[in-house]
Each structure stands twice: as structure tokens, then as C-alpha cells.
Amino acid sequence: MPWGSERILAGLTMNFQAWYRDQNPISTSNFTNAITLVFL
């Protein structure tokens, strides 16, 4: 999926997850839990 506008159609499934840096106590990288959206 390109960054920009996207058509949302019935039955479309999209997955989202974020990446972030953590300083606890050393610098490391982590991912959030993923979510799935299903458009009806």
C-alpha cells in the first residue's frame, strides 16, 4: 500500500503495527502489538 490515499472497500483487511525506540535502561527497539481492521 503506497503512502497517500487508499480506497476502503467492503471486505478490505488492513494490519497495523508500530516500531519504536525504548530507553529502558539501554537503547533498544521494539514493536507494538499489531491490530487488524476488517471493513464491512
CHARMM-style PDB file with segment names, atoms N, HN, CA, C and O in Angstrom:
ATOM      1  N   MET     1       0.844  -1.174   0.000  1.00  0.00      PROA
ATOM      2  CA  MET     1       0.000   0.000   0.000  1.00  0.00      PROA
ATOM      3  C   MET     1       0.887   1.234   0.000  1.00  0.00      PROA
ATOM      4  O   MET     1       1.718   1.390   0.895  1.00  0.00      PROA
ATOM      5  N   PRO     2       0.734   2.105  -0.972  1.00  0.00      PROA
ATOM      6  CA  PRO     2       1.547   3.330  -1.004  1.00  0.00      PROA
ATOM      7  C   PRO     2       1.084   4.327   0.055  1.00  0.00      PROA
ATOM      8  O   PRO     2      -0.068   4.292   0.486  1.00  0.00      PROA
ATOM      9  N   TRP     3       1.976   5.203   0.466  1.00  0.00      PROA
ATOM     10  HN  TRP     3       2.912   5.231   0.116  1.00  0.00      PROA
ATOM     11  CA  TRP     3       1.587   6.258   1.402  1.00  0.00      PROA
ATOM     12  C   TRP     3       0.756   7.262   0.634  1.00  0.00      PROA
ATOM     13  O   TRP     3       1.195   7.760  -0.403  1.00  0.00      PROA
ATOM     14  N   GLY     4      -0.404   7.561   1.107  1.00  0.00      PROA
ATOM     15  HN  GLY     4      -0.760   7.156   1.949  1.00  0.00      PROA
ATOM     16  CA  GLY     4      -1.297   8.501   0.447  1.00  0.00      PROA
ATOM     17  C   GLY     4      -2.722   8.012   0.566  1.00  0.00      PROA
ATOM     18  O   GLY     4      -3.082   7.342   1.534  1.00  0.00      PROA
ATOM     19  N   SER     5      -3.533   8.351  -0.425  1.00  0.00      PROA
ATOM     20  HN  SER     5      -3.241   8.896  -1.211  1.00  0.00      PROA
ATOM     21  CA  SER     5      -4.942   7.960  -0.348  1.00  0.00      PROA
ATOM     22  C   SER     5      -5.119   6.509  -0.774  1.00  0.00      PROA
ATOM     23  O   SER     5      -4.390   5.989  -1.619  1.00  0.00      PROA
ATOM     24  N   GLU     6      -6.091   5.890  -0.171  1.00  0.00      PROA
ATOM     25  HN  GLU     6      -6.682   6.312   0.516  1.00  0.00      PROA
ATOM     26  CA  GLU     6      -6.390   4.470  -0.424  1.00  0.00      PROA
ATOM     27  C   GLU     6      -7.898   4.309  -0.341  1.00  0.00      PROA
ATOM     28  O   GLU     6      -8.526   4.830   0.582  1.00  0.00      PROA
ATOM     29  N   ARG     7      -8.482   3.602  -1.283  1.00  0.00      PROA
ATOM     30  HN  ARG     7      -7.972   3.179  -2.032  1.00  0.00      PROA
ATOM     31  CA  ARG     7      -9.914   3.340  -1.218  1.00  0.00      PROA
ATOM     32  C   ARG     7     -10.191   2.262  -0.189  1.00  0.00      PROA
ATOM     33  O   ARG     7      -9.490   1.253  -0.117  1.00  0.00      PROA
ATOM     34  N   ILE     8     -11.217   2.492   0.600  1.00  0.00      PROA
ATOM     35  HN  ILE     8     -11.786   3.312   0.542  1.00  0.00      PROA
ATOM     36  CA  ILE     8     -11.642   1.491   1.580  1.00  0.00      PROA
ATOM     37  C   ILE     8     -12.891   0.819   1.021  1.00  0.00      PROA
ATOM     38  O   ILE     8     -13.928   1.456   0.836  1.00  0.00      PROA
ATOM     39  N   LEU     9     -12.774  -0.453   0.761  1.00  0.00      PROA
ATOM     40  HN  LEU     9     -11.931  -0.971   0.910  1.00  0.00      PROA
ATOM     41  CA  LEU     9     -13.863  -1.225   0.188  1.00  0.00      PROA
ATOM     42  C   LEU     9     -14.346  -2.255   1.194  1.00  0.00      PROA
ATOM     43  O   LEU     9     -13.596  -2.672   2.077  1.00  0.00      PROA
ATOM     44  N   ALA    10     -15.598  -2.664   1.059  1.00  0.00      PROA
ATOM     45  HN  ALA    10     -16.208  -2.326   0.342  1.00  0.00      PROA
ATOM     46  CA  ALA    10     -16.146  -3.703   1.930  1.00  0.00      PROA
ATOM     47  C   ALA    10     -15.311  -4.966   1.794  1.00  0.00      PROA
ATOM     48  O   ALA    10     -14.973  -5.380   0.685  1.00  0.00      PROA
ATOM     49  N   GLY    11     -14.981  -5.573   2.924  1.00  0.00      PROA
ATOM     50  HN  GLY    11     -15.255  -5.236   3.825  1.00  0.00      PROA
ATOM     51  CA  GLY    11     -14.189  -6.800   2.925  1.00  0.00      PROA
ATOM     52  C   GLY    11     -12.685  -6.560   2.976  1.00  0.00      PROA
ATOM     53  O   GLY    11     -11.911  -7.512   3.069  1.00  0.00      PROA
ATOM     54  N   LEU    12     -12.261  -5.295   2.918  1.00  0.00      PROA
ATOM     55  HN  LEU    12     -12.890  -4.521   2.842  1.00  0.00      PROA
ATOM     56  CA  LEU    12     -10.831  -4.970   2.966  1.00  0.00      PROA
ATOM     57  C   LEU    12     -10.293  -5.228   4.367  1.00  0.00      PROA
ATOM     58  O   LEU    12     -10.919  -4.835   5.352  1.00  0.00      PROA
ATOM     59  N   THR    13      -9.150  -5.878   4.466  1.00  0.00      PROA
ATOM     60  HN  THR    13      -8.641  -6.197   3.666  1.00  0.00      PROA
ATOM     61  CA  THR    13      -8.493  -6.137   5.738  1.00  0.00      PROA
ATOM     62  C   THR    13      -7.160  -5.394   5.753  1.00  0.00      PROA
ATOM     63  O   THR    13      -6.362  -5.522   4.824  1.00  0.00      PROA
ATOM     64  N   MET    14      -6.923  -4.617   6.811  1.00  0.00      PROA
ATOM     65  HN  MET    14      -7.572  -4.513   7.565  1.00  0.00      PROA
ATOM     66  CA  MET    14      -5.665  -3.877   6.945  1.00  0.00      PROA
ATOM     67  C   MET    14      -5.044  -4.208   8.294  1.00  0.00      PROA
ATOM     68  O   MET    14      -5.745  -4.326   9.299  1.00  0.00      PROA
ATOM     69  N   ASN    15      -3.716  -4.356   8.309  1.00  0.00      PROA
ATOM     70  HN  ASN    15      -3.147  -4.259   7.492  1.00  0.00      PROA
ATOM     71  CA  ASN    15      -2.972  -4.657   9.531  1.00  0.00      PROA
ATOM     72  C   ASN    15      -2.050  -3.486   9.852  1.00  0.00      PROA
ATOM     73  O   ASN    15      -1.430  -2.914   8.956  1.00  0.00      PROA
ATOM     74  N   PHE    16      -1.961  -3.132  11.131  1.00  0.00      PROA
ATOM     75  HN  PHE    16      -2.464  -3.597  11.860  1.00  0.00      PROA
ATOM     76  CA  PHE    16      -1.130  -2.010  11.562  1.00  0.00      PROA
ATOM     77  C   PHE    16      -0.253  -2.443  12.729  1.00  0.00      PROA
ATOM     78  O   PHE    16      -0.675  -3.191  13.610  1.00  0.00      PROA
ATOM     79  N   GLN    17       0.996  -1.943  12.705  1.00  0.00      PROA
ATOM     80  HN  GLN    17       1.339  -1.336  11.988  1.00  0.00      PROA
ATOM     81  CA  GLN    17       1.933  -2.191  13.788  1.00  0.00      PROA
ATOM     82  C   GLN    17       2.938  -1.043  13.782  1.00  0.00      PROA
ATOM     83  O   GLN    17       3.300  -0.550  12.714  1.00  0.00      PROA
ATOM     84  N   ALA    18       3.388  -0.617  14.941  1.00  0.00      PROA
ATOM     85  HN  ALA    18       3.094  -1.018  15.809  1.00  0.00      PROA
ATOM     86  CA  ALA    18       4.330   0.497  15.037  1.00  0.00      PROA
ATOM     87  C   ALA    18       5.671   0.025  15.593  1.00  0.00      PROA
ATOM     88  O   ALA    18       5.735  -0.910  16.392  1.00  0.00      PROA
ATOM     89  N   TRP    19       6.730   0.686  15.159  1.00  0.00      PROA
ATOM     90  HN  TRP    19       6.678   1.446  14.511  1.00  0.00      PROA
ATOM     91  CA  TRP    19       8.078   0.428  15.647  1.00  0.00      PROA
ATOM     92  C   TRP    19       8.511   1.631  16.471  1.00  0.00      PROA
ATOM     93  O   TRP    19       8.246   2.771  16.090  1.00  0.00      PROA
ATOM     94  N   TYR    20       9.173   1.388  17.592  1.00  0.00      PROA
ATOM     95  HN  TYR    20       9.388   0.462  17.902  1.00  0.00      PROA
ATOM     96  CA  TYR    20       9.632   2.498  18.418  1.00  0.00      PROA
ATOM     97  C   TYR    20      10.929   2.138  19.123  1.00  0.00      PROA
ATOM     98  O   TYR    20      11.266   0.966  19.287  1.00  0.00      PROA
ATOM     99  N   ARG    21      11.650   3.177  19.536  1.00  0.00      PROA
ATOM    100  HN  ARG    21      11.376   4.130  19.403  1.00  0.00      PROA
ATOM    101  CA  ARG    21      12.873   3.002  20.328  1.00  0.00      PROA
ATOM    102  C   ARG    21      12.538   3.158  21.805  1.00  0.00      PROA
ATOM    103  O   ARG    21      11.704   3.979  22.185  1.00  0.00      PROA
ATOM    104  N   ASP    22      13.200   2.360  22.622  1.00  0.00      PROA
ATOM    105  HN  ASP    22      13.878   1.694  22.313  1.00  0.00      PROA
ATOM    106  CA  ASP    22      12.961   2.376  24.056  1.00  0.00      PROA
ATOM    107  C   ASP    22      14.280   2.623  24.767  1.00  0.00      PROA
ATOM    108  O   ASP    22      15.304   2.067  24.369  1.00  0.00      PROA
ATOM    109  N   GLN    23      14.281   3.435  25.799  1.00  0.00      PROA
ATOM    110  HN  GLN    23      13.450   3.886  26.122  1.00  0.00      PROA
ATOM    111  CA  GLN    23      15.472   3.708  26.610  1.00  0.00      PROA
ATOM    112  C   GLN    23      15.248   3.139  28.011  1.00  0.00      PROA
ATOM    113  O   GLN    23      15.107   3.902  28.967  1.00  0.00      PROA
ATOM    114  N   ASN    24      15.212   1.835  28.143  1.00  0.00      PROA
ATOM    115  HN  ASN    24      15.326   1.215  27.366  1.00  0.00      PROA
ATOM    116  CA  ASN    24      14.822   1.229  29.415  1.00  0.00      PROA
ATOM    117  C   ASN    24      15.781   0.126  29.819  1.00  0.00      PROA
ATOM    118  O   ASN    24      15.436  -1.010  29.493  1.00  0.00      PROA
ATOM    119  N   PRO    25      16.854   0.255  30.432  1.00  0.00      PROA
ATOM    120  CA  PRO    25      17.696   1.442  30.623  1.00  0.00      PROA
ATOM    121  C   PRO    25      18.663   1.650  29.462  1.00  0.00      PROA
ATOM    122  O   PRO    25      19.331   2.683  29.406  1.00  0.00      PROA
ATOM    123  N   ILE    26      18.757   0.697  28.532  1.00  0.00      PROA
ATOM    124  HN  ILE    26      18.214  -0.141  28.577  1.00  0.00      PROA
ATOM    125  CA  ILE    26      19.628   0.898  27.365  1.00  0.00      PROA
ATOM    126  C   ILE    26      18.764   1.054  26.123  1.00  0.00      PROA
ATOM    127  O   ILE    26      17.587   0.694  26.126  1.00  0.00      PROA
ATOM    128  N   SER    27      19.352   1.591  25.069  1.00  0.00      PROA
ATOM    129  HN  SER    27      20.308   1.884  25.067  1.00  0.00      PROA
ATOM    130  CA  SER    27      18.621   1.809  23.836  1.00  0.00      PROA
ATOM    131  C   SER    27      18.320   0.484  23.149  1.00  0.00      PROA
ATOM    132  O   SER    27      19.225  -0.314  22.904  1.00  0.00      PROA
ATOM    133  N   THR    28      17.080   0.256  22.848  1.00  0.00      PROA
ATOM    134  HN  THR    28      16.345   0.904  23.047  1.00  0.00      PROA
ATOM    135  CA  THR    28      16.644  -0.952  22.156  1.00  0.00      PROA
ATOM    136  C   THR    28      15.465  -0.590  21.273  1.00  0.00      PROA
ATOM    137  O   THR    28      14.876   0.479  21.436  1.00  0.00      PROA
ATOM    138  N   SER    29      15.113  -1.457  20.347  1.00  0.00      PROA
ATOM    139  HN  SER    29      15.591  -2.325  20.215  1.00  0.00      PROA
ATOM    140  CA  SER    29      13.940  -1.188  19.511  1.00  0.00      PROA
ATOM    141  C   SER    29      12.888  -2.262  19.743  1.00  0.00      PROA
ATOM    142  O   SER    29      13.208  -3.418  20.018  1.00  0.00      PROA
ATOM    143  N   ASN    30      11.649  -1.864  19.631  1.00  0.00      PROA
ATOM    144  HN  ASN    30      11.389  -0.924  19.408  1.00  0.00      PROA
ATOM    145  CA  ASN    30      10.521  -2.741  19.910  1.00  0.00      PROA
ATOM    146  C   ASN    30       9.415  -2.524  18.898  1.00  0.00      PROA
ATOM    147  O   ASN    30       9.411  -1.539  18.160  1.00  0.00      PROA
ATOM    148  N   PHE    31       8.485  -3.450  18.874  1.00  0.00      PROA
ATOM    149  HN  PHE    31       8.488  -4.250  19.474  1.00  0.00      PROA
ATOM    150  CA  PHE    31       7.278  -3.323  18.075  1.00  0.00      PROA
ATOM    151  C   PHE    31       6.061  -3.356  18.994  1.00  0.00      PROA
ATOM    152  O   PHE    31       6.053  -4.067  19.999  1.00  0.00      PROA
ATOM    153  N   THR    32       5.035  -2.584  18.644  1.00  0.00      PROA
ATOM    154  HN  THR    32       5.042  -2.007  17.828  1.00  0.00      PROA
ATOM    155  CA  THR    32       3.782  -2.646  19.377  1.00  0.00      PROA
ATOM    156  C   THR    32       3.045  -3.913  18.974  1.00  0.00      PROA
ATOM    157  O   THR    32       3.413  -4.570  18.000  1.00  0.00      PROA
ATOM    158  N   ASN    33       2.010  -4.253  19.719  1.00  0.00      PROA
ATOM    159  HN  ASN    33       1.711  -3.719  20.510  1.00  0.00      PROA
ATOM    160  CA  ASN    33       1.131  -5.331  19.291  1.00  0.00      PROA
ATOM    161  C   ASN    33       0.419  -4.900  18.019  1.00  0.00      PROA
ATOM    162  O   ASN    33       0.073  -3.729  17.869  1.00  0.00      PROA
ATOM    163  N   ALA    34       0.204  -5.812  17.125  1.00  0.00      PROA
ATOM    164  HN  ALA    34       0.486  -6.764  17.247  1.00  0.00      PROA
ATOM    165  CA  ALA    34      -0.473  -5.497  15.862  1.00  0.00      PROA
ATOM    166  C   ALA    34      -1.980  -5.530  16.042  1.00  0.00      PROA
ATOM    167  O   ALA    34      -2.506  -6.247  16.893  1.00  0.00      PROA
ATOM    168  N   ILE    35      -2.666  -4.739  15.222  1.00  0.00      PROA
ATOM    169  HN  ILE    35      -2.238  -4.157  14.530  1.00  0.00      PROA
ATOM    170  CA  ILE    35      -4.124  -4.806  15.187  1.00  0.00      PROA
ATOM    171  C   ILE    35      -4.552  -5.068  13.741  1.00  0.00      PROA
ATOM    172  O   ILE    35      -3.850  -4.699  12.799  1.00  0.00      PROA
ATOM    173  N   THR    36      -5.687  -5.694  13.582  1.00  0.00      PROA
ATOM    174  HN  THR    36      -6.258  -5.993  14.347  1.00  0.00      PROA
ATOM    175  CA  THR    36      -6.249  -5.970  12.267  1.00  0.00      PROA
ATOM    176  C   THR    36      -7.619  -5.314  12.192  1.00  0.00      PROA
ATOM    177  O   THR    36      -8.456  -5.499  13.075  1.00  0.00      PROA
ATOM    178  N   LEU    37      -7.843  -4.544  11.129  1.00  0.00      PROA
ATOM    179  HN  LEU    37      -7.163  -4.394  10.411  1.00  0.00      PROA
ATOM    180  CA  LEU    37      -9.137  -3.922  10.890  1.00  0.00      PROA
ATOM    181  C   LEU    37      -9.771  -4.547   9.663  1.00  0.00      PROA
ATOM    182  O   LEU    37      -9.141  -4.641   8.609  1.00  0.00      PROA
ATOM    183  N   VAL    38     -11.016  -4.972   9.797  1.00  0.00      PROA
ATOM    184  HN  VAL    38     -11.529  -4.895  10.652  1.00  0.00      PROA
ATOM    185  CA  VAL    38     -11.781  -5.518   8.678  1.00  0.00      PROA
ATOM    186  C   VAL    38     -12.937  -4.556   8.425  1.00  0.00      PROA
ATOM    187  O   VAL    38     -13.760  -4.326   9.311  1.00  0.00      PROA
ATOM    188  N   PHE    39     -13.002  -3.999   7.231  1.00  0.00      PROA
ATOM    189  HN  PHE    39     -12.334  -4.186   6.511  1.00  0.00      PROA
ATOM    190  CA  PHE    39     -14.049  -3.049   6.879  1.00  0.00      PROA
ATOM    191  C   PHE    39     -15.246  -3.808   6.310  1.00  0.00      PROA
ATOM    192  O   PHE    39     -15.107  -4.636   5.410  1.00  0.00      PROA
ATOM    193  N   LEU    40     -16.412  -3.509   6.851  1.00  0.00      PROA
ATOM    194  HN  LEU    40     -16.525  -2.836   7.582  1.00  0.00      PROA
ATOM    195  CA  LEU    40     -17.641  -4.182   6.427  1.00  0.00      PROA
ATOM    196  C   LEU    40     -18.415  -3.331   5.453  1.00  0.00      PROA
ATOM    197  OT1 LEU    40     -19.480  -3.738   4.988  1.00  0.00      PROA
TER     198      LEU     40
END
